Amino acid sequence: MSYRVNWEIRAIDLTAGFLRDDSAGVSALWERVSQLAEEPRPPESFPYGSPDLRRLRAGRYRVFYTVDDDRQIVQIEHVGRLP
């Protein structure tokens, strides 16, 4: 069963800002996030503060997202990057 992956505008804006100096990393980030459609709770992700909010590492990026099982939606809330 496949989930739909939605991005908050702020998360898209942050990710677009990283493109200038790390296009390969952002490409890998997009690929990793797209895999959440098939497996919204991969073993390398973990709950972050509540069961509905999860954190996933994608290279030097951190993705914070929620999973709505009833509606089958993965909502990307925030993307951060390590220096």
MOPAC internal coordinates of N, CA, C and O (Angstrom, degrees):
PM7 1SCF
backbone

  N    0.0000 0     0.00 0     0.00 0    0    0    0
  C    1.4443 1     0.00 0     0.00 0    1    0    0
  C    1.5331 1   108.39 1     0.00 0    2    1    0
  O    1.2310 1   120.08 1   -50.67 1    3    2    1
  N    1.2899 1   117.45 1   129.33 1    3    2    1
  C    1.4512 1   122.35 1  -175.29 1    5    3    2
  C    1.5341 1   111.19 1  -100.60 1    6    5    3
  O    1.2310 1   121.38 1   -41.06 1    7    6    5
  N    1.3238 1   114.97 1   138.94 1    7    6    5
  C    1.4561 1   122.18 1   176.47 1    9    7    6
  C    1.5262 1   108.86 1   -96.25 1   10    9    7
  O    1.2310 1   120.72 1   -22.51 1   11   10    9
  N    1.3057 1   116.24 1   157.49 1   11   10    9
  C    1.4618 1   121.43 1   172.97 1   13   11   10
  C    1.5313 1   107.33 1   -93.10 1   14   13   11
  O    1.2310 1   120.13 1   -43.82 1   15   14   13
  N    1.3164 1   117.36 1   136.18 1   15   14   13
  C    1.4675 1   122.36 1   178.38 1   17   15   14
  C    1.5213 1   108.12 1  -103.84 1   18   17   15
  O    1.2310 1   121.02 1   -61.66 1   19   18   17
  N    1.3337 1   115.65 1   118.34 1   19   18   17
  C    1.4644 1   122.51 1   177.45 1   21   19   18
  C    1.5193 1   109.20 1  -112.53 1   22   21   19
  O    1.2310 1   120.77 1   -33.94 1   23   22   21
  N    1.3123 1   116.13 1   146.06 1   23   22   21
  C    1.4696 1   121.87 1   178.60 1   25   23   22
  C    1.5231 1   109.54 1  -114.10 1   26   25   23
  O    1.2310 1   120.72 1   -46.94 1   27   26   25
  N    1.3305 1   116.23 1   133.06 1   27   26   25
  C    1.4599 1   120.72 1   168.61 1   29   27   26
  C    1.5271 1   107.57 1   -67.28 1   30   29   27
  O    1.2310 1   120.24 1   -32.63 1   31   30   29
  N    1.3199 1   117.15 1   147.37 1   31   30   29
  C    1.4671 1   121.83 1  -179.44 1   33   31   30
  C    1.5282 1   110.87 1   -56.55 1   34   33   31
  O    1.2310 1   120.15 1   137.63 1   35   34   33
  N    1.3046 1   117.31 1   -42.37 1   35   34   33
  C    1.4733 1   121.12 1  -179.03 1   37   35   34
  C    1.5258 1   110.38 1   -61.63 1   38   37   35
  O    1.2310 1   119.70 1   139.34 1   39   38   37
  N    1.3221 1   118.17 1   -40.66 1   39   38   37
  C    1.4690 1   121.43 1   179.16 1   41   39   38
  C    1.5285 1   110.78 1   -65.41 1   42   41   39
  O    1.2310 1   120.31 1   141.80 1   43   42   41
  N    1.3180 1   117.02 1   -38.20 1   43   42   41
  C    1.4692 1   120.53 1   176.78 1   45   43   42
  C    1.5211 1   109.99 1   -65.27 1   46   45   43
  O    1.2310 1   120.49 1   135.56 1   47   46   45
  N    1.3325 1   116.67 1   -44.44 1   47   46   45
  C    1.4610 1   120.79 1   179.82 1   49   47   46
  C    1.5293 1   111.52 1   -60.72 1   50   49   47
  O    1.2310 1   120.62 1   136.65 1   51   50   49
  N    1.3240 1   116.42 1   -43.35 1   51   50   49
  C    1.4652 1   119.85 1   178.74 1   53   51   50
  C    1.5226 1   110.81 1   -62.44 1   54   53   51
  O    1.2310 1   120.76 1   134.44 1   55   54   53
  N    1.3172 1   116.16 1   -45.56 1   55   54   53
  C    1.4600 1   120.82 1  -179.17 1   57   55   54
  C    1.5317 1   110.73 1   -63.84 1   58   57   55
  O    1.2310 1   120.12 1   138.13 1   59   58   57
  N    1.3045 1   117.38 1   -41.87 1   59   58   57
  C    1.4662 1   120.79 1   178.49 1   61   59   58
  C    1.5208 1   110.86 1   -61.55 1   62   61   59
  O    1.2310 1   120.13 1   144.53 1   63   62   61
  N    1.3183 1   117.36 1   -35.47 1   63   62   61
  C    1.4631 1   121.06 1   178.03 1   65   63   62
  C    1.5167 1   112.72 1   -64.87 1   66   65   63
  O    1.2310 1   119.94 1   151.78 1   67   66   65
  N    1.3079 1   117.72 1   -28.22 1   67   66   65
  C    1.4637 1   121.50 1   179.69 1   69   67   66
  C    1.5348 1   112.23 1   -78.24 1   70   69   67
  O    1.2310 1   120.21 1   164.20 1   71   70   69
  N    1.3147 1   117.20 1   -15.80 1   71   70   69
  C    1.4637 1   121.09 1  -177.61 1   73   71   70
  C    1.5269 1   112.85 1   -60.39 1   74   73   71
  O    1.2310 1   120.47 1   145.59 1   75   74   73
  N    1.3242 1   116.70 1   -34.41 1   75   74   73
  C    1.4638 1   120.39 1  -175.33 1   77   75   74
  C    1.5159 1   113.22 1   -55.53 1   78   77   75
  O    1.2310 1   120.61 1   137.55 1   79   78   77
  N    1.3206 1   116.45 1   -42.45 1   79   78   77
  C    1.4665 1   118.32 1  -175.34 1   81   79   78
  C    1.5239 1   114.57 1  -116.14 1   82   81   79
  O    1.2310 1   119.73 1  -176.77 1   83   82   81
  N    1.3410 1   118.12 1     3.23 1   83   82   81
  C    1.4565 1   119.62 1  -179.02 1   85   83   82
  C    1.5272 1   111.21 1  -152.83 1   86   85   83
  O    1.2310 1   120.39 1  -120.20 1   87   86   85
  N    1.3156 1   116.87 1    59.80 1   87   86   85
  C    1.4643 1   119.51 1  -177.16 1   89   87   86
  C    1.5263 1   112.16 1   -64.58 1   90   89   87
  O    1.2310 1   119.96 1   144.25 1   91   90   89
  N    1.3354 1   117.67 1   -35.75 1   91   90   89
  C    1.4687 1   120.22 1   178.80 1   93   91   90
  C    1.5305 1   110.42 1   -66.82 1   94   93   91
  O    1.2310 1   120.45 1   139.10 1   95   94   93
  N    1.3209 1   116.74 1   -40.90 1   95   94   93
  C    1.4630 1   120.74 1   178.64 1   97   95   94
  C    1.5168 1   112.16 1   -65.01 1   98   97   95
  O    1.2310 1   120.61 1   139.84 1   99   98   97
  N    1.3232 1   116.43 1   -40.16 1   99   98   97
  C    1.4661 1   120.49 1   178.99 1  101   99   98
  C    1.5280 1   110.22 1   -68.07 1  102  101   99
  O    1.2310 1   120.29 1   142.94 1  103  102  101
  N    1.3087 1   117.05 1   -37.06 1  103  102  101
  C    1.4595 1   120.45 1   176.37 1  105  103  102
  C    1.5284 1   110.56 1   -61.64 1  106  105  103
  O    1.2310 1   120.39 1   136.18 1  107  106  105
  N    1.3246 1   116.86 1   -43.82 1  107  106  105
  C    1.4673 1   120.95 1   177.48 1  109  107  106
  C    1.5317 1   110.77 1   -65.55 1  110  109  107
  O    1.2310 1   120.63 1   143.42 1  111  110  109
  N    1.3248 1   116.39 1   -36.58 1  111  110  109
  C    1.4652 1   121.06 1   176.96 1  113  111  110
  C    1.5282 1   110.34 1   -62.03 1  114  113  111
  O    1.2310 1   119.84 1   131.95 1  115  114  113
  N    1.3329 1   117.90 1   -48.05 1  115  114  113
  C    1.4632 1   121.61 1   179.00 1  117  115  114
  C    1.5279 1   110.97 1   -59.80 1  118  117  115
  O    1.2310 1   120.82 1   138.62 1  119  118  117
  N    1.3213 1   116.04 1   -41.38 1  119  118  117
  C    1.4737 1   120.19 1   179.14 1  121  119  118
  C    1.5302 1   110.37 1   -62.62 1  122  121  119
  O    1.2310 1   120.87 1   135.39 1  123  122  121
  N    1.3216 1   115.94 1   -44.61 1  123  122  121
  C    1.4748 1   120.11 1  -178.82 1  125  123  122
  C    1.5177 1   110.87 1   -64.31 1  126  125  123
  O    1.2310 1   120.41 1   135.54 1  127  126  125
  N    1.3162 1   116.83 1   -44.46 1  127  126  125
  C    1.4671 1   120.80 1  -179.85 1  129  127  126
  C    1.5261 1   110.64 1   -64.26 1  130  129  127
  O    1.2310 1   119.87 1   141.97 1  131  130  129
  N    1.3178 1   117.86 1   -38.03 1  131  130  129
  C    1.4643 1   119.73 1   179.74 1  133  131  130
  C    1.5292 1   111.42 1   -62.75 1  134  133  131
  O    1.2310 1   120.01 1   152.19 1  135  134  133
  N    1.3242 1   117.58 1   -27.81 1  135  134  133
  C    1.4649 1   121.28 1   178.27 1  137  135  134
  C    1.5282 1   112.25 1   -68.59 1  138  137  135
  O    1.2310 1   120.36 1   162.03 1  139  138  137
  N    1.3266 1   116.92 1   -17.97 1  139  138  137
  C    1.4656 1   120.08 1   177.86 1  141  139  138
  C    1.5294 1   111.62 1   -65.18 1  142  141  139
  O    1.2310 1   120.01 1   160.26 1  143  142  141
  N    1.3155 1   117.59 1   -19.74 1  143  142  141
  C    1.4649 1   120.51 1   178.01 1  145  143  142
  C    1.5235 1   110.98 1   -63.38 1  146  145  143
  O    1.2310 1   120.63 1   145.98 1  147  146  145
  N    1.3179 1   116.40 1   -34.02 1  147  146  145
  C    1.4682 1   120.72 1   179.71 1  149  147  146
  C    1.5275 1   112.49 1   -92.26 1  150  149  147
  O    1.2310 1   120.16 1   148.09 1  151  150  149
  N    1.3125 1   117.31 1   -31.91 1  151  150  149
  C    1.4715 1   121.96 1  -178.99 1  153  151  150
  C    1.5262 1   108.52 1  -138.80 1  154  153  151
  O    1.2310 1   120.02 1   -92.46 1  155  154  153
  N    1.3558 1   117.57 1    87.54 1  155  154  153
  C    1.4575 1   120.09 1  -175.25 1  157  155  154
  C    1.5389 1   114.80 1   -70.12 1  158  157  155
  O    1.2310 1   120.62 1   164.52 1  159  158  157
  N    1.3114 1   116.41 1   -15.48 1  159  158  157
  C    1.4719 1   120.43 1   178.98 1  161  159  158
  C    1.5318 1   110.06 1  -128.15 1  162  161  159
  O    1.2310 1   120.36 1  -114.27 1  163  162  161
  N    1.3289 1   116.92 1    65.73 1  163  162  161
  C    1.4647 1   118.35 1  -179.68 1  165  163  162
  C    1.5268 1   110.47 1   -64.35 1  166  165  163
  O    1.2310 1   119.79 1   -23.42 1  167  166  165
  N    1.3246 1   118.01 1   156.58 1  167  166  165
  C    1.4681 1   121.24 1  -176.47 1  169  167  166
  C    1.5277 1   113.54 1   -57.76 1  170  169  167
  O    1.2310 1   119.97 1   151.50 1  171  170  169
  N    1.3329 1   117.66 1   -28.50 1  171  170  169
  C    1.4611 1   119.53 1  -178.07 1  173  171  170
  C    1.5332 1   113.14 1   -83.94 1  174  173  171
  O    1.2310 1   119.89 1   178.06 1  175  174  173
  N    1.3292 1   117.82 1    -1.94 1  175  174  173
  C    1.4648 1   120.84 1   173.42 1  177  175  174
  C    1.5247 1   108.41 1   -95.75 1  178  177  175
  O    1.2310 1   120.98 1   -17.16 1  179  178  177
  N    1.3240 1   115.74 1   162.84 1  179  178  177
  C    1.4625 1   118.12 1   177.96 1  181  179  178
  C    1.5196 1   110.13 1  -152.00 1  182  181  179
  O    1.2310 1   120.84 1   -23.33 1  183  182  181
  N    1.3596 1   116.00 1   156.67 1  183  182  181
  C    1.4647 1   119.88 1   177.76 1  185  183  182
  C    1.5314 1   109.73 1   -61.68 1  186  185  183
  O    1.2310 1   121.16 1   -35.45 1  187  186  185
  N    1.3219 1   115.39 1   144.55 1  187  186  185
  C    1.4542 1   120.68 1  -177.83 1  189  187  186
  C    1.5255 1   108.89 1  -129.63 1  190  189  187
  O    1.2310 1   120.83 1   -91.89 1  191  190  189
  N    1.3148 1   116.01 1    88.11 1  191  190  189
  C    1.4587 1   120.88 1   177.30 1  193  191  190
  C    1.5159 1   115.02 1    89.17 1  194  193  191
  O    1.2310 1   120.04 1   148.77 1  195  194  193
  N    1.3173 1   117.54 1   -31.23 1  195  194  193
  C    1.4612 1   121.65 1   176.56 1  197  195  194
  C    1.5241 1   107.74 1  -151.30 1  198  197  195
  O    1.2310 1   120.24 1   -21.01 1  199  198  197
  N    1.3180 1   117.15 1   158.99 1  199  198  197
  C    1.4679 1   118.84 1  -179.02 1  201  199  198
  C    1.5329 1   113.45 1   -63.24 1  202  201  199
  O    1.2310 1   120.23 1   155.22 1  203  202  201
  N    1.3281 1   117.17 1   -24.78 1  203  202  201
  C    1.4573 1   120.42 1  -176.96 1  205  203  202
  C    1.5285 1   113.65 1   -84.99 1  206  205  203
  O    1.2310 1   120.20 1   156.84 1  207  206  205
  N    1.3207 1   117.22 1   -23.16 1  207  206  205
  C    1.4664 1   121.01 1   179.90 1  209  207  206
  C    1.5208 1   108.76 1   -99.24 1  210  209  207
  O    1.2310 1   121.06 1   -49.29 1  211  210  209
  N    1.3256 1   115.58 1   130.71 1  211  210  209
  C    1.4663 1   120.61 1  -177.93 1  213  211  210
  C    1.5122 1   110.13 1  -126.64 1  214  213  211
  O    1.2310 1   121.26 1   -22.01 1  215  214  213
  N    1.3302 1   115.20 1   157.99 1  215  214  213
  C    1.4591 1   122.20 1   176.58 1  217  215  214
  C    1.5160 1   108.56 1  -123.73 1  218  217  215
  O    1.2310 1   121.13 1   -41.58 1  219  218  217
  N    1.3162 1   115.45 1   138.42 1  219  218  217
  C    1.4533 1   121.90 1  -179.67 1  221  219  218
  C    1.5156 1   108.63 1  -135.04 1  222  221  219
  O    1.2310 1   120.76 1   -44.11 1  223  222  221
  N    1.3096 1   116.15 1   135.89 1  223  222  221
  C    1.4541 1   121.56 1   174.27 1  225  223  222
  C    1.5156 1   109.39 1   -90.12 1  226  225  223
  O    1.2310 1   120.86 1   -44.30 1  227  226  225
  N    1.3252 1   115.97 1   135.70 1  227  226  225
  C    1.4609 1   121.86 1   176.42 1  229  227  226
  C    1.5259 1   106.46 1  -135.96 1  230  229  227
  O    1.2310 1   120.56 1   -93.09 1  231  230  229
  N    1.3289 1   116.54 1    86.91 1  231  230  229
  C    1.4608 1   120.25 1  -173.88 1  233  231  230
  C    1.5155 1   109.78 1    65.99 1  234  233  231
  O    1.2310 1   120.44 1    53.86 1  235  234  233
  N    1.3224 1   116.77 1  -126.14 1  235  234  233
  C    1.4634 1   119.65 1   179.17 1  237  235  234
  C    1.5262 1   112.36 1   -88.67 1  238  237  235
  O    1.2310 1   120.31 1  -171.73 1  239  238  237
  N    1.3172 1   117.01 1     8.27 1  239  238  237
  C    1.4612 1   122.15 1  -178.58 1  241  239  238
  C    1.5233 1   111.22 1  -104.85 1  242  241  239
  O    1.2310 1   121.54 1   -28.05 1  243  242  241
  N    1.3218 1   114.67 1   151.95 1  243  242  241
  C    1.4628 1   122.54 1   175.03 1  245  243  242
  C    1.5213 1   106.98 1  -120.63 1  246  245  243
  O    1.2310 1   120.89 1   -51.26 1  247  246  245
  N    1.3050 1   115.91 1   128.74 1  247  246  245
  C    1.4571 1   121.84 1  -179.22 1  249  247  246
  C    1.5224 1   107.97 1  -113.96 1  250  249  247
  O    1.2310 1   120.86 1   -53.77 1  251  250  249
  N    1.3195 1   115.96 1   126.23 1  251  250  249
  C    1.4516 1   122.02 1   175.29 1  253  251  250
  C    1.5262 1   107.44 1  -108.22 1  254  253  251
  O    1.2310 1   120.81 1   -52.14 1  255  254  253
  N    1.3297 1   116.05 1   127.86 1  255  254  253
  C    1.4584 1   119.60 1  -174.30 1  257  255  254
  C    1.5224 1   111.14 1  -149.48 1  258  257  255
  O    1.2310 1   121.59 1   -19.53 1  259  258  257
  N    1.3213 1   114.56 1   160.47 1  259  258  257
  C    1.4594 1   120.89 1   176.10 1  261  259  258
  C    1.5250 1   108.62 1  -115.42 1  262  261  259
  O    1.2310 1   121.61 1   -26.03 1  263  262  261
  N    1.3237 1   114.52 1   153.97 1  263  262  261
  C    1.4655 1   121.21 1   178.70 1  265  263  262
  C    1.5271 1   107.90 1  -121.00 1  266  265  263
  O    1.2310 1   120.95 1   -55.20 1  267  266  265
  N    1.3134 1   115.79 1   124.80 1  267  266  265
  C    1.4594 1   122.15 1   175.73 1  269  267  266
  C    1.5295 1   106.98 1  -110.91 1  270  269  267
  O    1.2310 1   120.96 1   -81.25 1  271  270  269
  N    1.3252 1   115.78 1    98.75 1  271  270  269
  C    1.4649 1   120.25 1  -176.82 1  273  271  270
  C    1.5248 1   112.30 1   -67.84 1  274  273  271
  O    1.2310 1   120.23 1   145.81 1  275  274  273
  N    1.3189 1   117.16 1   -34.19 1  275  274  273
  C    1.4663 1   119.80 1  -178.83 1  277  275  274
  C    1.5235 1   111.69 1   -63.67 1  278  277  275
  O    1.2310 1   120.63 1   138.25 1  279  278  277
  N    1.3241 1   116.40 1   -41.75 1  279  278  277
  C    1.4686 1   121.40 1  -178.98 1  281  279  278
  C    1.5315 1   112.46 1   -97.23 1  282  281  279
  O    1.2310 1   120.26 1   175.41 1  283  282  281
  N    1.3257 1   117.10 1    -4.59 1  283  282  281
  C    1.4691 1   124.17 1  -178.88 1  285  283  282
  C    1.5321 1   111.24 1    56.29 1  286  285  283
  O    1.2310 1   121.71 1  -125.11 1  287  286  285
  N    1.3347 1   114.33 1    54.89 1  287  286  285
  C    1.4644 1   121.12 1  -179.61 1  289  287  286
  C    1.5192 1   109.52 1  -127.27 1  290  289  287
  O    1.2310 1   120.95 1   -45.26 1  291  290  289
  N    1.3200 1   115.79 1   134.74 1  291  290  289
  C    1.4564 1   123.39 1   168.19 1  293  291  290
  C    1.5233 1   105.59 1  -106.26 1  294  293  291
  O    1.2310 1   120.47 1   -60.04 1  295  294  293
  N    1.3225 1   116.70 1   119.96 1  295  294  293
  C    1.4645 1   121.78 1  -176.36 1  297  295  294
  C    1.5198 1   109.05 1  -108.57 1  298  297  295
  O    1.2310 1   120.11 1   -67.16 1  299  298  297
  N    1.3333 1   117.39 1   112.84 1  299  298  297
  C    1.4646 1   121.86 1   178.74 1  301  299  298
  C    1.5244 1   107.22 1   -78.22 1  302  301  299
  O    1.2310 1   120.67 1   -63.79 1  303  302  301
  N    1.3333 1   116.33 1   116.21 1  303  302  301
  C    1.4541 1   121.96 1  -174.35 1  305  303  302
  C    1.5283 1   112.96 1   -94.34 1  306  305  303
  O    1.2310 1   120.87 1   139.75 1  307  306  305
  N    1.3327 1   115.94 1   -40.25 1  307  306  305
  C    1.4731 1   119.47 1  -173.53 1  309  307  306
  C    1.5115 1   109.42 1  -156.00 1  310  309  307
  O    1.2310 1   120.68 1   -33.37 1  311  310  309
  N    1.3237 1   116.31 1   146.63 1  311  310  309
  C    1.4604 1   122.48 1   174.39 1  313  311  310
  C    1.5196 1   107.65 1  -128.95 1  314  313  311
  O    1.2310 1   120.76 1   -51.70 1  315  314  313
  N    1.3252 1   116.15 1   128.30 1  315  314  313
  C    1.4527 1   121.58 1   176.24 1  317  315  314
  C    1.5177 1   110.26 1  -123.38 1  318  317  315
  O    1.2310 1   121.25 1   -15.98 1  319  318  317
  N    1.3344 1   115.22 1   164.02 1  319  318  317
  C    1.4606 1   118.96 1  -178.48 1  321  319  318
  C    1.5131 1   109.34 1  -134.47 1  322  321  319
  O    1.2310 1   121.30 1   -41.66 1  323  322  321
  N    1.3302 1   115.12 1   138.34 1  323  322  321
  C    1.4558 1   121.03 1   173.95 1  325  323  322
  C    1.5226 1   108.58 1   -79.82 1  326  325  323
  O    1.2310 1   120.24 1   -28.52 1  327  326  325
  N    1.3100 1   117.15 1   151.48 1  327  326  325
  C    1.4737 1   119.63 1   178.86 1  329  327  326
  C    1.5165 1   113.06 1   -64.26 1  330  329  327
  O    1.2310 1   120.10 1   180.00 1  331  330  329

